[in-house]
Amino acid sequence: MSAALENVTEETLASIAKAQTTGILTGTGVYSYDLSGLVSLIPVVTPFRDIVSRVTSKDGNPYAVWRAIMDTTAAQPDPSMGFDFAANEVVFQEQDFQARYKPTGLAGLVTQDAFDLGTGYADPFQVATFQTLNQVLIGDDRKLLGGQSFALTRPTAPTIAQSATGGTIGAVQVYVGVAARTGSGYYYGSGNSQGNSASTTFASGAANSLTATTPAVRGAVAYDWFQSANGSTWYYYTTTTVNTVVFNKVIAVDQALPSGTAVPDLTSSWKGTLNAKPTFNAAADNGSANANDYDGFMATLAGDYNGNGQWVTPGTGTANPSTFKSLDGGALTFAGGQVQEIENYVFLPLWNQIKASPTALMMNAAQAQEIANLVLSSSASTTFLNTDSSGRISVTAGGRVGEIVNAPAGGVTVPIEVHTSIPPGTIIARTDRVPFPQANISNVLEYRNLRDTAQFDYGISRIANTAGGGPRREFEIRSVGAFINRAPVAMATLSNVG
């Protein structure tokens, strides 16, 4: 008997029903199992985590603290004083800032029985550890960008524009509700903002539709939309990454979550429940403030800061000094060799504010492709035809725009970076080096930690009559840290890009 056949156990053979045949045919089933190695199909792309410096604090404290001399140039006295007069004194303003340390991490579990049954094929302990670490890295990237501890501002009641075509809405009254999500809410379903609503009544027709728009919520990367027939019972309609949506039907049940390139990686969880639908709360914040989050990059560009230098809801403290502009669903446009919205709403305001150029433009792949399509479809773009080894013309289809010239800053080129943890519709101008005299900033952006990416094994107790309660290994991979942005004034956000 062959070695392969000897390795097929009696239990395996007994589990496969075989028909009696004269002789041994292929249908008899005398063959081995062509089982290849265990594969992993989880993409782990974490560019922002790779960019941000990770620095371990020398002192334990609930907060990372730093102090800044604020820009008071606009408040300085006239330097001219005349002969025999003393010069006017310079105005100074010092501000303390604080970033609260928070733990982040994920856990893994492998039973001893699973390990034993995997003998000769794969090591479940190694698999669990490696895959848990992968998810920790993905989570780090998402939280460094989208974590937020304070509540988003409540959206303004949406404006509603009726259309007699494009849908199946009849002569009825339709209530439209909207609530905003942070990056943490987009990727993990931690919740949304306090909701707001408006209604409209169609006088006639059976093919009506409506377009609802709410003013931009600073710090939001997505908007949940709801519908109601009476203004009290709400059903989830959809989620968009811009602050406008089209309703083309009346609903009486929650709709399916959107999917595809419009909302890549949108979570299918809601407040810890898998496949649950987003909810609408007009009375209070509905989870956009995540007390377990530290404030990530987008939060430091959205929130005001209070007297202690902590980030708070916009409108409740000193205004955030970063540049912000919403396109309200409008698309980028190309003219004069430039992407107009980036030049006018990002490059020019930043030059006026800090007299410098950003280091990079961070965006989702959708906006990177949008820019490439704008530039390469222009009649002013240049096409290069290269010859191959035989001297024939070799044409390569497609292209990308790797950099954009910052004309206001004197022609500095600014690279385009594609970031997987920035949803479509948001573009961020990041500045890694602040060229101010005696700025004393080694890292503009920093993940300051008390403990960085360490694995902890749990002591195991026996849990009777419970699957997974026997001999096992449980562990966590976790960090304790805070995100620091020492110069929000040098950053810009272009929001709701259609």
PyMOL commands that set and color helices and strands:
alter all, ss='L'
color gray80, all
select helices_A, chain A and resi 3-6+10-14+26-28+47-51+73-75+112-117+124-146+183-188+297-300+340-354+365-376+407-409+488-490
alter helices_A, ss='H'
color red, helices_A
select strands_A, chain A and resi 53-56+63-69+94-100+102-111+159-163+173-181+196-201+209-213+222-228+235-240+244-247+269-270+273-274+304-305+311-312+323-326+334-335+338-339+360-363+386-387+393-394+403-406+412-418+427-430+445-457+472-485+492-495
alter strands_A, ss='S'
color yellow, strands_A
deselect
rebuild
show_as cartoon
